[in-house]
C-alpha cells in the first residue's frame, strides 16, 4: 500500500510539472510569436507603401487613407468602416524631417499600433495559460509546504508522545526525505523503548533480589534478638555484647537493603518541602551523639544564617547521617568532624569533612559503588551507606561528590539545585 501511494504521488507530481511547464512555455511562445509577426508586418507594409509613394508621390494620401480604413476594420472586426483622417495622430503630418523608408513611421504608426488578426484572442489565451500555469505552480508549492508542515507536526507529536511513554504507529511518508527521517526516528525510538524495557526488567530483578535478601535476614535477626533477651546478664558479659553488636549491624544492613530495593523499583516516595539547612544538620547530628561520644570525636556545626532548600527532610537527613558516620570513622580520637553550608542562585551546598588521612587514591573512583569497601574501611561496615547517600541525593535533583582536601582529610560536598 505504501509503495503504491509512493508511485502515485510521483506520477501526479511529474504530470503536474509537465502541465505547468507546457502552459508557461505556450504563453511565452505566443507572446514572442505575436511580437515577431507584428514587427515583420510593420516593416513589410511600411517599406511597400514607401516604395509606392516614391514612384507615385501623389498616391501617398490615398495609401494612408486605405491603410487607415484597413487597420480600423481589423481593430473593430468589421469591413464597413468610414474613412478616417490619414494621420495616426493629429501632430504627425508628413514632413521632410520625418521622411524615412518606412512610410508607416512617417504617418506616426508604431510597431505596437499594428493590428494583428486574432491578436486579442491570442493574448487572452497566452495570458490565461500564464495565469493557469502560474496558479498551478503556486498551488503545487503551497501544497508541498502544507504537506511538509503536516509531516513536521506529525513527527513532533510522535516524539512528544514517545517522550511521555506513549507509543503509536506512524503512517508511511513514502520515499521522500521526510520518509527517510521518519524511518530513522522510528528505529531510534524502537531501540530506546527496547533498552528501556530491558533496563526496567533488570532493575526490577535486582530490586526483587535485594528484597528477598532483606526478608531472609529478618528471620534470623528476630531469632537473635529473642535469644539475647533471654540470656542472663551475669552468665557472660562479652557474648551478649558481641551478639548485640552483630545484631545492630544486621539491622542496619536489612534496613539499607530495603531502602535500596525501594529506590531501584521506583517506589520510594519523596515528599519535597522547604527545609532549613541548619535545622536539618542539627537533627541528623543529634541522632549520632552517642556514636560520636563513644568514638571520642567532636562535631563542629556552626550556625551560618538562614539557608533553605527543598528536599525530603527524613531521607536527606538519612543521607547526611551516613556522611557524618563515614567522617567519624576516619577521624582519630580527639579529632573533629566539620560541617558548613551556603546558598547561591543555582544551588544549596552542604560540606562535611574530617581530620583524617583522606581517601586512598584507588578508592576514590569506587566510593559510591554498592558493597564496595575501601582499603581503610572501618570494621563492621556494610559498604552501602555512601551508595545510599548518593542515591537519595540524586533523587532530589542533587549531586554528591567526594574529594581529598589539600590540607588533609576527606570532604563530601552535596549540591541541591534550585531548578
C-alpha positions as CSV (number, residue, x, y, z in Angstrom):
1,X,0.0,0.0,0.0
2,X,2.8,2.4,0.9
3,X,4.7,1.7,-2.4
4,X,1.5,2.2,-4.4
5,X,0.9,5.6,-2.8
6,X,4.5,6.5,-3.4
7,X,4.3,5.6,-7.2
8,X,1.0,7.5,-7.5
9,X,2.5,10.6,-5.8
10,X,5.4,10.5,-8.2
11,X,3.2,10.2,-11.3
12,X,0.9,13.1,-10.1
13,X,4.0,15.2,-9.5
14,X,5.6,14.7,-12.9
15,X,2.3,15.2,-14.7
16,X,1.7,18.4,-12.9
17,X,5.2,19.7,-13.7
18,X,4.7,18.8,-17.4
19,X,1.3,20.6,-17.4
20,X,2.7,23.7,-15.7
21,X,5.8,23.8,-18.0
22,X,3.6,23.4,-21.1
23,X,1.3,26.2,-20.1
24,X,4.1,28.6,-19.3
25,X,6.0,27.7,-22.4
26,X,2.9,28.1,-24.5
27,X,2.2,31.6,-23.0
28,X,5.8,32.7,-23.6
29,X,5.9,31.3,-27.2
30,X,2.6,33.0,-28.0
31,X,3.9,36.4,-26.8
32,X,7.1,36.1,-28.7
33,X,5.3,35.0,-31.9
34,X,2.9,37.9,-31.8
35,X,5.7,40.4,-31.3
36,X,7.7,38.9,-34.2
37,X,4.7,38.9,-36.5
38,X,3.8,42.5,-35.7
39,X,7.4,43.6,-36.4
40,X,7.6,41.8,-39.7
41,X,4.2,43.1,-40.8
42,X,5.1,46.7,-39.7
43,X,8.4,46.6,-41.8
44,X,6.8,44.9,-44.8
45,X,3.8,47.3,-45.1
46,X,5.9,50.4,-44.3
47,X,8.5,49.6,-46.9
48,X,6.0,48.6,-49.5
49,X,4.0,51.8,-49.0
50,X,7.2,53.8,-49.1
51,X,8.2,52.3,-52.5
52,X,4.8,53.1,-54.0
53,X,5.0,56.7,-52.6
54,X,8.4,57.2,-54.2
55,X,7.2,56.0,-57.6
56,X,3.9,58.0,-57.4
57,X,4.2,60.7,-54.7
58,X,0.6,61.9,-55.4
59,X,-0.7,58.4,-54.2
60,X,0.5,58.8,-50.6
61,X,-2.7,60.3,-49.2
62,X,-4.7,57.5,-50.9
63,X,-2.4,54.9,-49.4
64,X,-2.7,56.5,-46.0
65,X,-6.5,56.5,-46.2
66,X,-6.6,53.0,-47.4
67,X,-4.3,51.8,-44.7
68,X,-6.3,53.6,-42.0
69,X,-9.5,52.1,-43.2
70,X,-8.0,48.6,-43.3
71,X,-6.4,49.0,-39.9
72,X,-9.7,50.2,-38.3
73,X,-11.6,47.3,-39.9
74,X,-9.1,44.9,-38.3
75,X,-9.4,46.6,-34.9
76,X,-13.2,46.7,-34.9
77,X,-13.7,43.4,-36.7
78,X,-15.9,45.0,-39.5
79,X,-15.2,45.7,-43.1
80,X,-17.7,48.6,-43.4
81,X,-15.7,51.4,-41.8
82,X,-15.8,55.0,-42.7
83,X,-12.7,56.7,-43.8
84,X,-10.8,58.4,-41.2
85,X,-8.1,61.0,-41.3
86,X,-4.9,59.8,-43.0
87,X,-2.8,60.6,-39.9
88,X,-2.5,58.2,-36.8
89,X,-2.1,61.3,-34.6
90,X,-3.0,64.9,-35.1
91,X,0.5,66.1,-34.7
92,X,2.1,63.5,-37.1
93,X,1.6,65.1,-40.5
94,X,4.2,64.2,-43.1
95,X,7.2,66.4,-43.2
96,X,10.6,66.4,-44.8
97,X,12.2,65.9,-41.5
98,X,10.2,62.8,-40.8
99,X,11.0,61.2,-44.2
100,X,12.0,57.6,-43.9
101,X,12.0,54.4,-45.9
102,X,9.2,53.1,-43.7
103,X,6.1,55.1,-44.6
104,X,4.2,53.9,-41.5
105,X,6.7,55.6,-39.3
106,X,6.2,58.8,-41.2
107,X,2.5,58.5,-40.6
108,X,3.1,58.2,-36.8
109,X,2.4,54.4,-36.5
110,X,4.5,52.3,-34.2
111,X,5.0,48.5,-34.1
112,X,2.6,48.1,-31.2
113,X,-0.1,50.0,-33.2
114,X,-0.2,47.4,-36.0
115,X,-3.3,45.3,-35.6
116,X,-2.8,41.5,-35.8
117,X,-5.7,39.2,-36.8
118,X,-6.6,37.2,-33.8
119,X,-4.2,39.2,-31.6
120,X,-6.7,39.7,-28.8
121,X,-7.7,36.1,-28.7
122,X,-4.1,35.0,-28.8
123,X,-3.0,37.3,-26.0
124,X,-6.0,36.2,-23.9
125,X,-5.1,32.6,-24.5
126,X,-1.5,33.3,-23.6
127,X,-2.5,35.3,-20.5
128,X,-4.9,32.6,-19.4
129,X,-2.2,30.0,-19.9
130,X,0.3,32.0,-17.9
131,X,-2.1,32.6,-15.1
132,X,-3.2,29.0,-15.1
133,X,0.4,27.7,-15.2
134,X,1.5,30.2,-12.5
135,X,-1.5,29.3,-10.4
136,X,-0.8,25.6,-10.7
137,X,2.8,26.1,-9.8
138,X,1.9,28.3,-6.8
139,X,-0.7,25.6,-5.7
140,X,1.9,22.9,-6.0
141,X,4.4,24.9,-3.9
142,X,1.7,25.7,-1.3
143,X,0.6,22.0,-1.3
144,X,4.2,20.9,-0.8
145,X,4.7,23.4,2.0
146,X,1.5,22.3,3.7
147,X,2.5,18.7,3.4
148,X,5.9,19.3,4.8
149,X,4.4,21.2,7.7
150,X,2.0,18.3,8.3
151,X,4.8,15.8,8.4
152,X,6.8,18.1,10.8
153,X,3.8,18.4,13.1
154,X,3.2,14.6,12.9
155,X,6.8,13.8,13.7
156,X,6.9,16.4,16.5
157,X,3.7,15.0,18.1
158,X,5.2,11.5,17.7
159,X,8.4,12.5,19.6
160,X,6.4,14.2,22.3
161,X,4.3,11.1,22.9
162,X,7.3,8.9,22.8
163,X,8.9,11.1,25.4
164,X,5.9,10.6,27.6
165,X,6.0,6.8,27.1
166,X,3.0,6.7,24.7
167,X,3.8,4.6,21.7
168,X,2.0,4.8,18.4
169,X,2.5,3.7,14.8
170,X,3.2,6.4,12.2
171,X,1.7,6.2,8.7
172,X,4.4,5.9,5.9
173,X,5.6,9.2,4.4
174,X,6.8,7.4,1.2
175,X,10.3,7.7,-0.2
176,X,10.7,11.5,0.4
177,X,13.3,13.0,2.7
178,X,10.6,13.1,5.5
179,X,10.0,9.4,4.9
180,X,13.7,8.6,5.5
181,X,13.7,10.9,8.6
182,X,10.6,9.1,9.8
183,X,12.1,5.7,9.4
184,X,15.3,6.8,11.3
185,X,13.2,8.3,14.1
186,X,11.0,5.2,14.4
187,X,14.0,2.9,14.5
188,X,15.7,5.1,17.2
189,X,12.5,5.2,19.3
190,X,12.0,1.5,19.0
191,X,15.6,0.8,20.1
192,X,15.2,3.2,23.0
193,X,12.0,1.5,24.1
194,X,13.6,-1.9,23.9
195,X,16.6,-0.7,26.0
196,X,14.2,1.0,28.5
197,X,12.2,-2.2,28.9
198,X,15.3,-4.3,29.4
199,X,16.6,-1.8,31.9
200,X,13.4,-1.8,33.8
201,X,13.4,-5.6,33.9
202,X,16.9,-5.6,35.2
203,X,16.1,-3.0,37.8
204,X,13.0,-5.0,38.9
205,X,15.0,-8.2,39.1
206,X,17.7,-6.5,41.1
207,X,15.2,-5.0,43.4
208,X,13.5,-8.3,43.9
209,X,16.8,-9.9,44.8
210,X,17.6,-7.3,47.4
211,X,14.1,-7.5,48.8
212,X,14.5,-11.3,49.1
213,X,17.8,-10.9,50.9
214,X,16.4,-8.4,53.3
215,X,13.4,-10.5,54.1
216,X,15.6,-13.6,54.6
217,X,17.7,-11.7,57.0
218,X,14.7,-10.7,59.0
219,X,14.0,-14.1,60.4
220,X,17.5,-14.8,61.9
221,X,17.5,-11.2,63.2
222,X,14.3,-11.8,65.1
223,X,15.6,-15.1,66.5
224,X,18.9,-13.5,67.6
225,X,17.0,-10.6,69.3
226,X,14.9,-13.0,71.3
227,X,17.9,-15.1,72.3
228,X,19.7,-12.0,73.5
229,X,16.8,-11.0,75.6
230,X,16.7,-14.5,77.2
231,X,20.4,-14.6,78.1
232,X,21.2,-13.9,81.7
233,X,23.4,-10.8,82.1
234,X,25.6,-12.4,84.7
235,X,26.4,-15.6,82.8
236,X,28.7,-14.0,80.2
237,X,29.0,-10.3,79.6
238,X,31.1,-10.5,76.4
239,X,28.9,-12.8,74.4
240,X,25.7,-10.7,74.7
241,X,27.7,-7.6,73.8
242,X,29.0,-9.2,70.6
243,X,25.6,-10.5,69.7
244,X,24.1,-7.1,70.2
245,X,26.8,-5.6,68.0
246,X,26.3,-8.0,65.2
247,X,22.5,-7.6,65.6
248,X,22.8,-3.9,65.2
249,X,25.0,-4.4,62.1
250,X,22.5,-6.8,60.6
251,X,19.6,-4.5,61.4
252,X,21.3,-1.6,59.6
253,X,22.1,-3.9,56.6
254,X,18.5,-5.1,56.4
255,X,17.1,-1.5,56.6
256,X,19.6,-0.3,53.9
257,X,18.8,-3.1,51.6
258,X,15.1,-2.4,51.9
259,X,15.6,1.2,51.1
260,X,17.8,0.4,48.1
261,X,15.2,-2.1,46.8
262,X,12.5,0.6,47.0
263,X,14.8,3.1,45.2
264,X,15.6,0.6,42.4
265,X,11.9,-0.3,42.0
266,X,11.0,3.4,41.8
267,X,8.5,3.2,44.7
268,X,10.4,5.3,47.2
269,X,8.1,8.3,47.9
270,X,10.0,11.6,48.5
271,X,7.9,14.4,49.9
272,X,9.7,17.6,49.0
273,X,9.3,20.6,51.2
274,X,11.2,23.7,52.2
275,X,13.6,22.9,55.0
276,X,16.2,24.9,56.9
277,X,19.7,23.6,56.3
278,X,20.9,24.2,59.9
279,X,17.9,22.5,61.4
280,X,18.4,19.5,59.1
281,X,22.1,19.1,60.1
282,X,21.5,19.6,63.8
283,X,18.7,17.0,63.8
284,X,21.0,14.5,62.0
285,X,23.8,15.2,64.4
286,X,21.6,14.8,67.5
287,X,20.8,11.2,66.4
288,X,24.6,10.4,66.3
289,X,25.6,12.0,69.6
290,X,26.2,8.6,71.3
291,X,28.3,7.3,68.5
292,X,30.5,10.4,68.4
293,X,30.9,10.3,72.2
294,X,32.0,6.6,72.1
295,X,34.5,7.4,69.3
296,X,35.9,10.4,71.1
297,X,35.2,12.6,68.1
298,X,33.8,16.1,68.1
299,X,31.3,17.7,65.7
300,X,31.7,21.3,64.6
301,X,28.4,22.6,63.3
302,X,28.4,26.5,63.1
303,X,25.2,28.4,62.5
304,X,25.8,30.3,59.2
305,X,22.5,32.1,58.9
306,X,19.2,31.1,57.4
307,X,19.6,28.9,54.3
308,X,16.7,26.9,52.9
309,X,16.5,24.0,50.5
310,X,13.6,22.0,49.0
311,X,14.1,18.3,49.9
312,X,12.5,15.4,51.7
313,X,13.7,16.1,55.3
314,X,13.7,12.5,56.5
315,X,15.6,10.9,53.7
316,X,18.0,13.8,53.3
317,X,18.8,13.5,57.0
318,X,19.5,9.8,56.4
319,X,22.0,10.7,53.7
320,X,23.7,13.3,55.9
321,X,23.9,10.8,58.8
322,X,25.7,8.3,56.6
323,X,28.2,11.0,55.6
324,X,28.7,12.0,59.3
325,X,29.3,8.4,60.3
326,X,31.9,7.9,57.5
327,X,33.8,11.0,58.5
328,X,33.6,10.0,62.2
329,X,35.0,6.5,61.4
330,X,38.0,8.0,59.7
331,X,38.8,10.7,62.3
332,X,41.2,9.8,65.1
333,X,40.1,10.2,68.7
334,X,40.3,13.8,69.8
335,X,39.6,15.0,66.2
336,X,36.6,16.9,64.9
337,X,34.2,16.4,62.0
338,X,33.4,19.8,60.4
339,X,30.3,21.0,58.6
340,X,29.3,24.1,56.6
341,X,26.5,25.2,54.3
342,X,25.8,28.0,51.9
343,X,23.5,29.0,49.1
344,X,23.8,30.8,45.7
345,X,21.3,31.4,42.9
346,X,22.0,27.9,41.4
347,X,22.1,25.5,44.4
348,X,22.4,25.0,48.1
349,X,25.7,23.5,49.2
350,X,26.4,21.3,52.2
351,X,30.1,20.3,53.0
352,X,31.1,17.7,55.6
353,X,34.8,17.0,56.1
354,X,37.1,15.3,58.7
355,X,40.6,15.5,60.0
356,X,41.7,12.0,59.0
357,X,44.2,10.8,56.3
358,X,41.7,11.2,53.4
359,X,40.7,8.6,50.9
360,X,43.2,6.3,49.2
361,X,43.7,7.2,45.5
362,X,42.5,3.8,44.3
363,X,39.3,4.1,46.3
364,X,38.1,7.5,45.1
365,X,36.5,6.2,41.8
366,X,34.6,3.5,43.7
367,X,33.5,5.2,46.9
368,X,29.8,5.3,45.9
369,X,29.6,1.8,44.5
370,X,27.3,-0.6,46.4
371,X,29.0,-3.0,48.8
372,X,32.4,-1.5,48.0
373,X,34.8,-1.4,50.9
374,X,37.9,0.6,50.6
375,X,41.4,-0.2,51.9
376,X,40.8,1.8,55.1
377,X,37.2,0.9,55.6
378,X,36.1,0.8,59.2
379,X,35.4,-2.6,60.7
380,X,31.7,-3.6,60.9
381,X,30.7,-1.5,57.9
382,X,28.4,-2.8,55.1
383,X,29.6,-0.8,52.1
384,X,26.1,0.6,51.5
385,X,26.0,3.9,53.4
386,X,27.7,6.1,50.8
387,X,25.8,4.4,47.9
388,X,22.6,5.1,49.7
389,X,23.6,8.7,50.4
390,X,24.3,9.4,46.7
391,X,21.0,7.7,45.6
392,X,19.0,9.8,48.0
393,X,20.7,13.0,46.9
394,X,20.4,12.4,43.2
395,X,16.8,11.5,43.5
396,X,16.2,15.1,44.8
397,X,17.8,17.0,42.0
398,X,21.2,17.0,43.7
399,X,24.8,15.7,43.4
400,X,27.2,14.2,45.9
401,X,31.0,14.0,45.3
402,X,34.0,13.1,47.5
403,X,37.5,14.5,47.4
404,X,40.6,14.9,49.5
405,X,41.4,18.3,50.9
406,X,44.8,19.9,50.2
407,X,45.4,20.3,53.9
408,X,44.4,16.7,54.6
409,X,41.2,14.9,55.4
410,X,38.3,13.7,53.3
411,X,35.4,16.0,52.2
412,X,31.9,15.3,51.0
413,X,30.1,18.0,49.0
414,X,26.3,18.0,48.4
415,X,24.6,20.3,45.9
416,X,20.8,20.6,45.9
417,X,19.9,22.6,42.8
418,X,17.1,25.2,42.9
419,X,15.7,24.4,39.5
